[in-house]
Amino acid sequence: MKELNNIDITHHSTFKLPSKARRHIVLESLRDIESFFTTDVNGISGNYYLAGAGSNTFLSPEVECLVQLNLLGVEWAAAPAPTVIFASEDWAEIVRESVKKYSGLEALAAIPGTVGAAPVQNIGAYGKEFSDVCQSVLVFDRIEKKFKTFLKEECEFGYRSSIFKKNKNRYIIVSVSILLNEISDNVSVPSYPGVADMVKKLLHNLSDNSNEEISEKKITPAIICEAITNIRNLKLPKPHELPNVGSCFENPIISNEKAEELLGEYPDMPVYLLKETNNNHKENNQKKKVSAGWLIEACGLKGKNKGGVHIYDKHALVLTNPEGKGTLEELTSLVSTIKKQVYDKFGIELKLEPNVVS
């Protein structure tokens, strides 16, 4: 365990709001985790920010205690054996490595953040979620002061939600166990706009004969991973080039009646079916998901700003800090404006997706 005091932690969020921490703790083993969260003599362990890659976090100017895990390692395996991945591994790198030998993660390509954040947010994209591959999650429970394993059924996964998110700061994610399959000829392309076209383009680029018919047998997890990475790079700014934390608002879940009402007035509004699970089949049949980005853009807000904080002019769901001079106050003000205008126009309440650490 290492400790630093009164240090600049601006780089611990990809949004780059100026921030300092009174204490910066680095935990490098399970023993460090158990020791710090059970015997921290200054009592700070109850008031801390657990840092990952900072790709889903806004930092306030002063943070009492930043805790950083340094738990690395991967044990690859094909189902029924689980692949075990420790929390500090980079998610996007894990996906890129996995598609060389396995299928299961390719639709979740290019999502920024650490592996430890994946079960908390139940990250998802292109019709897939972390819960689809999860077998179990190893955590340290700060209340019971012991390590525990949550089976998938115990994680209470939902849309961008889990038991770990609902119980903020109680569970420290140590590692995840996921089920991956050996690559077969039966790899499906996510049925989302642009994916099939990008896959076709990549396959043509790999083919010696541009007129050769593209067979589904040539579609591999690596191709799908590359296609989705390319699409995300076209839509979303890279944090190291333009400070941002990706999508800033969850796509709202509304009733079927509300969806039909809005479609009557806005027929081009994107509406999606909810992903079904064993626990919510009936409930999800009565609700729909709508695009938060579309709602914001329909309010004419794309490209607007409050001081140094901007709504990205290429994707209304993304807020940016282009010159690194934005403040938390400006961010909060812009978020409030977005929420109010969307509610006034559509009667829908937007929910901020990133964490705000104060």
C-alpha positions in Angstrom: 0.0 0.0 0.0 1.3 3.5 -0.9 0.1 6.9 0.2 0.6 10.4 -1.2 -0.8 13.6 0.2 -2.2 16.8 -1.3 -1.7 15.9 -5.0 -3.3 17.0 -8.3 -5.7 14.3 -9.5 -7.0 16.1 -12.5 -5.8 13.3 -14.8 -7.9 10.8 -12.9 -10.9 11.9 -14.9 -10.9 12.0 -18.7 -13.0 15.2 -18.5 -10.0 17.1 -17.0 -11.8 19.3 -14.4 -9.1 20.7 -12.0 -9.1 18.6 -8.9 -6.9 17.8 -5.9 -7.0 15.0 -3.3 -5.9 15.3 0.3 -5.0 11.7 0.3 -4.1 9.3 -2.6 -4.0 5.7 -1.6 -2.7 2.9 -3.9 -3.8 -0.6 -3.1 -1.8 -3.3 -4.8 -3.1 -6.6 -3.3 -6.1 -8.2 -1.7 -4.3 -7.8 1.7 -4.0 -4.1 1.0 -7.7 -3.9 0.3 -8.7 -5.8 3.5 -6.3 -3.7 5.6 -7.3 -0.3 4.3 -11.0 -0.8 4.4 -11.1 -2.4 7.8 -8.3 -0.6 9.8 -7.8 2.8 8.2 -6.9 4.8 11.4 -8.0 8.1 10.1 -11.5 6.9 9.2 -11.2 8.2 5.6 -12.2 4.8 4.2 -15.8 5.8 4.6 -15.4 8.9 2.4 -13.4 8.1 -0.7 -13.4 8.0 -4.4 -12.4 4.7 -5.9 -10.6 5.6 -9.1 -10.7 3.5 -12.3 -9.8 4.9 -15.7 -11.9 8.1 -14.9 -13.9 7.7 -18.1 -17.2 7.9 -16.3 -16.5 10.5 -13.6 -16.6 14.2 -13.0 -14.3 15.3 -10.2 -15.0 18.3 -7.8 -12.1 20.8 -7.1 -11.3 19.0 -3.8 -11.6 15.3 -3.0 -10.9 14.0 0.5 -9.4 10.6 -0.5 -8.8 9.0 -3.8 -8.2 5.2 -3.7 -6.6 3.6 -6.7 -6.5 -0.2 -7.2 -3.6 -1.8 -9.0 -4.9 -5.3 -9.5 -3.8 -6.8 -12.8 -4.0 -10.2 -14.3 -6.0 -12.4 -16.7 -6.6 -16.2 -16.8 -8.1 -17.0 -20.2 -10.3 -20.0 -20.8 -13.2 -21.1 -22.9 -16.6 -22.0 -21.5 -17.6 -23.9 -19.4 -14.4 -22.7 -17.6 -14.5 -19.0 -16.8 -12.0 -16.4 -17.8 -10.9 -14.5 -14.7 -9.9 -10.8 -15.1 -8.8 -8.5 -12.3 -10.4 -5.1 -11.8 -7.6 -2.8 -12.9 -7.3 -4.2 -16.4 -8.3 -2.0 -19.3 -11.7 -3.1 -20.7 -11.1 -2.1 -24.3 -7.7 -3.9 -24.3 -9.3 -7.0 -22.8 -11.9 -7.1 -25.6 -9.2 -6.6 -28.3 -7.2 -9.5 -26.9 -10.2 -11.8 -26.4 -11.3 -11.7 -30.0 -8.1 -13.4 -31.1 -9.3 -16.7 -29.7 -12.8 -16.2 -28.2 -16.2 -14.8 -29.0 -18.6 -13.0 -26.6 -17.1 -9.6 -26.0 -16.8 -8.2 -29.6 -20.0 -6.0 -29.4 -18.6 -4.4 -26.3 -15.5 -3.1 -28.1 -13.9 0.3 -27.5 -15.8 1.1 -24.3 -13.4 3.1 -22.1 -12.8 2.2 -18.5 -11.5 -0.6 -16.3 -12.8 -4.1 -15.9 -13.9 -3.2 -12.4 -16.4 -0.7 -13.7 -18.0 -3.2 -16.1 -20.3 -4.9 -13.5 -21.0 -1.7 -11.6 -22.5 0.0 -14.7 -23.5 -3.3 -16.4 -21.8 -1.7 -19.5 -23.5 -2.4 -22.8 -23.6 -1.5 -26.5 -25.0 -2.9 -29.7 -27.5 -5.2 -28.0 -25.0 -6.8 -25.6 -24.3 -6.1 -21.9 -21.7 -7.3 -19.4 -24.4 -9.4 -17.8 -24.6 -11.6 -20.9 -21.1 -13.0 -20.3 -20.9 -12.7 -16.5 -20.6 -15.8 -14.3 -19.6 -14.1 -11.0 -18.0 -11.1 -9.4 -15.5 -11.1 -6.6 -15.8 -8.1 -4.2 -14.7 -6.9 -0.8 -17.8 -6.0 1.3 -16.9 -3.0 3.4 -19.9 -3.5 5.8 -19.3 -7.2 6.4 -15.5 -6.7 6.1 -14.8 -9.7 4.0 -14.4 -10.9 0.5 -17.5 -12.3 -1.2 -18.5 -13.8 -4.6 -21.7 -12.7 -6.3 -23.1 -15.1 -8.8 -24.7 -13.5 -11.9 -28.2 -14.0 -10.5 -27.2 -12.1 -7.3 -25.8 -9.1 -9.1 -29.3 -7.6 -9.8 -28.2 -6.5 -13.3 -30.4 -4.1 -15.1 -30.0 -1.3 -17.7 -26.8 0.4 -16.6 -27.4 -0.8 -13.1 -26.4 -3.5 -10.6 -26.3 -4.2 -6.9 -22.9 -2.7 -6.8 -24.1 0.6 -8.2 -27.2 0.6 -5.9 -24.9 0.2 -2.9 -22.4 2.9 -3.6 -19.0 2.5 -1.9 -20.0 -0.7 -0.2 -18.5 -3.2 -2.6 -15.0 -3.0 -3.9 -14.7 -5.0 -7.2 -11.7 -7.3 -7.2 -12.2 -9.4 -10.2 -14.8 -10.8 -12.6 -15.3 -14.3 -14.0 -16.9 -14.3 -17.5 -17.8 -17.1 -19.9 -16.4 -16.9 -23.4 -16.8 -19.3 -26.3 -14.2 -20.7 -28.7 -14.5 -19.0 -32.1 -16.9 -20.8 -34.5 -18.2 -20.2 -38.0 -21.5 -19.0 -36.5 -20.7 -15.4 -35.5 -23.7 -13.0 -35.8 -23.4 -9.3 -36.7 -25.2 -6.9 -34.3 -28.4 -5.6 -36.1 -27.6 -2.0 -35.4 -27.4 0.8 -38.1 -24.0 0.9 -39.8 -22.5 -2.3 -38.3 -23.3 -4.6 -41.2 -22.0 -2.0 -43.7 -18.8 -1.5 -41.8 -18.3 -5.3 -41.5 -18.8 -5.6 -45.3 -16.3 -2.8 -45.9 -13.6 -4.4 -43.7 -14.1 -7.8 -45.4 -13.8 -6.3 -48.8 -10.5 -4.6 -47.7 -9.2 -8.0 -46.6 -10.3 -9.8 -49.8 -8.0 -10.3 -52.7 -11.0 -10.1 -55.0 -13.3 -7.1 -54.4 -16.0 -8.9 -56.4 -15.9 -12.0 -54.3 -19.1 -12.8 -52.5 -18.9 -12.1 -48.7 -19.7 -15.2 -46.7 -20.9 -15.2 -43.2 -18.2 -17.8 -42.4 -15.6 -15.1 -42.9 -17.1 -12.9 -40.2 -15.0 -13.3 -37.1 -15.2 -11.7 -33.6 -12.1 -9.7 -34.5 -13.9 -8.2 -37.6 -17.0 -7.3 -35.5 -14.7 -5.8 -32.9 -12.9 -3.7 -35.5 -16.1 -2.6 -37.1 -17.7 -1.4 -33.8 -14.4 0.3 -32.8 -14.4 2.2 -36.1 -18.0 3.2 -35.7 -17.5 4.4 -32.1 -14.4 6.4 -33.2 -16.4 8.1 -35.9 -19.2 9.0 -33.4 -17.4 9.8 -30.2 -14.3 11.9 -29.5 -11.3 10.3 -28.0 -10.7 11.6 -24.5 -7.0 12.1 -24.9 -7.8 14.4 -27.9 -10.9 16.1 -26.6 -11.6 15.7 -22.8 -14.9 13.9 -22.3 -16.5 11.0 -20.4 -18.5 9.5 -23.3 -22.2 9.3 -23.0 -23.5 11.7 -20.3 -27.1 10.6 -20.0 -28.8 7.2 -19.8 -31.3 6.5 -22.5 -34.7 7.0 -20.8 -37.1 4.1 -20.2 -40.7 5.1 -20.8 -44.1 3.4 -20.9 -45.5 2.0 -24.1 -48.3 4.6 -23.8 -45.8 7.5 -23.5 -43.8 6.1 -26.5 -46.9 5.9 -28.6 -47.9 9.5 -27.6 -44.5 10.9 -28.5 -44.3 8.9 -31.8 -47.6 10.5 -32.8 -45.9 13.9 -32.6 -42.3 12.9 -33.4 -42.5 9.9 -35.8 -38.7 9.9 -36.4 -37.9 9.5 -32.7 -35.8 6.4 -32.2 -37.5 3.8 -30.0 -36.0 0.5 -28.9 -37.3 -2.7 -27.3 -35.9 -3.4 -23.8 -33.5 -6.3 -23.4 -35.4 -9.2 -21.8 -34.2 -11.2 -18.8 -35.7 -14.0 -16.8 -36.7 -11.6 -14.1 -38.2 -8.7 -16.1 -39.9 -10.2 -19.2 -43.4 -9.0 -18.3 -42.2 -5.6 -17.1 -40.0 -4.9 -20.2 -42.9 -5.7 -22.5 -44.7 -2.7 -21.1 -41.8 -0.2 -21.6 -39.6 1.2 -24.3 -36.1 2.8 -24.4 -35.7 6.1 -26.3 -32.5 7.9 -27.4 -31.3 10.6 -25.0 -29.0 12.0 -27.7 -32.0 12.4 -30.0 -34.0 14.2 -27.3 -31.2 16.6 -26.6 -30.6 17.3 -30.3 -34.3 17.8 -30.9 -34.2 20.6 -28.3 -31.6 22.4 -30.5 -28.9 22.0 -27.9 -26.2 20.3 -29.9 -23.1 22.5 -30.1 -24.3 24.8 -27.2 -22.0 25.6 -24.3 -21.8 27.0 -20.8 -18.4 28.6 -20.4 -15.7 26.0 -21.0 -18.1 23.0 -21.1 -19.7 22.1 -24.5 -22.3 19.8 -25.9 -20.4 18.0 -28.6 -21.4 19.2 -32.1 -21.2 15.7 -33.6 -23.1 13.8 -30.8 -25.5 15.5 -28.4 -25.1 12.8 -25.8 -21.5 13.8 -25.2 -20.3 16.8 -23.1 -16.7 18.1 -23.7 -14.1 20.3 -22.0 -12.2 21.3 -25.2 -9.7 23.7 -23.7 -9.5 22.0 -20.2 -10.8 25.2 -18.7 -14.3 24.1 -17.8 -15.5 24.2 -14.1 -17.8 21.9 -12.1 -20.2 24.9 -11.8 -20.4 25.3 -15.6 -20.9 21.6 -16.0 -23.7 21.5 -13.4 -25.4 24.5 -15.0 -25.3 22.9 -18.5 -26.6 19.6 -17.3 -29.5 21.4 -15.5 -30.3 23.3 -18.8 -30.3 20.0 -20.8 -32.6 18.3 -18.3 -35.0 21.1 -18.1 -35.4 21.7 -21.8 -35.8 17.9 -22.5 -38.5 17.7 -19.7 -40.3 20.8 -20.9 -40.5 19.6 -24.5 -41.0 15.8 -24.0 -42.0 15.3 -20.4 -39.1 12.9 -19.9 -36.5 13.2 -17.1 -32.9 12.5 -18.1 -30.6 10.8 -15.7 -26.9 11.7 -15.6 -24.8 8.5 -16.2 -21.3 9.5 -15.0 -20.6 9.8 -11.3 -20.0 13.2 -9.7 -17.3 13.0 -7.0 -17.6 15.7 -4.4 
